[in-house]
C-alpha cells in the first residue's frame, strides 16, 4: 500500500500552470507549486510524453518560484507485518519511487527524498531520488521513473518526504516535474 497522500497531484485545486497556495496532503514549505493537467499543452508534459505508465490527469511542478518545497510526514505502522517490532528486528524494507523530469533541454529539476526518523524525530536514514536532468531525458520534455529500495532502519517511527523543485536557468517557470510518488513497506520474509 502506498503511504503517500496525494502522491499523484490529483487532489485539491489546480489543473493550470498557475501556482496554488495549498496542496492536499502536503505542507508547502517554500515557494508555490502548480498542479498541472497533462492536457494543458503549451510545452508542458502531455499524456503522450514519457512519464508514468498509469498516470492520472495531473502532475506536480515548481510553479513560478526559483525553489519550491513540499513536505509530508508519514507515521509508520505500529503493528502488523511492517510494524515497530518487525522494523526494529530489521525485517521491513521500503521502496521509494517517483517519476521526475523537466522541460526539453533545460536543467530545472525535481528531487524526492525520504528521511526516516526515530520516536524523538531524530533522522536515522535518508534516501534521495533525482533530479533527472536533460541528459537523462535525452533532451525531451517528460518524466523518468526513479526508485530506491533498502531496509527501514531500526528505531524508525516516521518518514518525512521532501519534494523539491529547483529552477536552474532563466525564465519564470520552474519546470521541475514530478508524478506517481510512492513509499511502500514490505515484510522481508528472508530474515528470521
N, C-alpha and C positions, 0 to 999 in steps of 0.2 A: 504494500500500500504506500502511495506517495504521501509523505508527511508535509509537503509544501502546500500551503494555502495559496490559491490563485497563482500557481506557477506557470499558467498559460495565458495570462493577461486578459482572460475572458470576462472577469467580474468587474463591476463598477463602471464609472464614467470613462469615456474615451471613444476611439474609433477614428479620430482625425490625428493630424500631426501637432495639434495644439496641446501644450503641457496641461497636466491635471494636478490638482493640489493634493489629492488623496488617491491611494491605490489600495483596493480591497486586500486585506490580509498582510499588508506591508506597512512599515513606517518609513516615510520619506525623510531621510536623514540629511540630504543635501540636494540642491537643485530642484528641478521639476520635470519628472518623466512624462513621456507620452505613450499611450497605448494605441498603437496604430493598426488600422484594419489592413489585411492583406489585399483588399480590393481598392485601396486608396489610389495606388498608382503614383505618378509623379516622381518616379525613380526609387520609391521605397520598395522593399521586397514584396513580391506578389506570390500567389499560390503556385505559380509555375517556376519560381526561382528556387535554388537549393534551400532546404530547410527541413523541419520535422516531417517525417513520413505521415504521421497523423497530426495535422495541425488544426487548430480552431480558426476563428476568424480574425484574431488579433495577435500582436507581439509587442514586447516592451521596446522602447527606445529611450535615449538620453534626453529627448526633448530639445530645448534650445540652450541648456546650461552647459558650461565647459566641463563640469563634473556633476554627475547625478548619482546618488547612492540610495538604495533601498535596503531595509533591514527587516528580517523576520526571525523571531525567537521561537524555537520549537522544543517543547518538553519531550524528552524521550519516554517510552513506555515504562511504567513502574513494575508491571508483572508480565507474565507470559514468556513465550519462547525468545523474545527480544527484550525482556525486562532487565531490571537492575542486576539481579543475581547472575543472569547469563552474560551481561556486559562485563561485570567485574571478574567473571571467570574467563574472559577472552573468547566467548563463543558467539559474538554478534559481529556481523560485517555490515558495512554500509556501502551504498553505491550512490554517488552524486553525479547527476548528468544534466546537461543543458545544451541547447542549440544556440550558439553565439555567432555573431557576424557583424557585417558592416556594409558600406556602400562602395561599390566599384573599386577603384584603386586607392581609396582613402584609408588611412590607418586609424580612424576613430574605432573604438572597440568596447566590448563588454567583458567583464570578469565576474565570475561567481565563485565565492568561497564559502566553506563551511568551517566553523570554529566550534569544536566540541568543548564544553565547559563542565566543571565539576559542580557539586551542590553549592559551593560558595561563589560560583560564577567565574572561577579562575580558568583561563584557557588551558586545555590539556593536549590538544592536537588541532592542526589546520590542514586543509586541503583546498587547492585553488585550481579552477578551470579558466582557461583563456588568458589574455584576449586572443581572438582569432584575427590575424592580420590579413592584409590584401593578398599576400603570397599564399596563405593557407586557403584562401577563397579563389585563387587563380585570377585575381583581379575582377571577380564577378560580385555583384550585389547578391547577398544571401546569407544563410546561416549554416554552420557546420557543427555537427554533434561532437561534444567532448565529454569524457567520462573518467571518473576516478573511483577506485574501489580499495577498501582497506578494512582492517578491524576497527571497530569502535573502541576507543581507549578505555581501559578500566577506570572507574570512578566517574565517567561521563554521565551527566544527568540532563543536559540540554544541548541543542545545536543552534548556533547563530548563523543564519545565512546573510551574506552581504553581496548585493548585486550592484556593481559599479560600472557606470558608463563614462568614458573619457573621450573628449574631443581632442584630437591631436593636431589638427591643422586649422586652416582658415574656415571661413563660412560661419553661419549662425546655428546650423543644425548640429546636434550631437548624434552622429549616425552610428553609434554603437547599438546593436540589436540583440535581443535575447527572447527565447521562447522555450517551451517544454522543459521547465525547470523541475527537477525531481530529486528527492532524497528518500531512499528506501532502506530498510533494515532487513537482514535475513539471519536466521539462526544457522550457525556453522555446525553442521552435523558431524564433521570430521574430527572434532576435538571433544574429548570426554573428560 
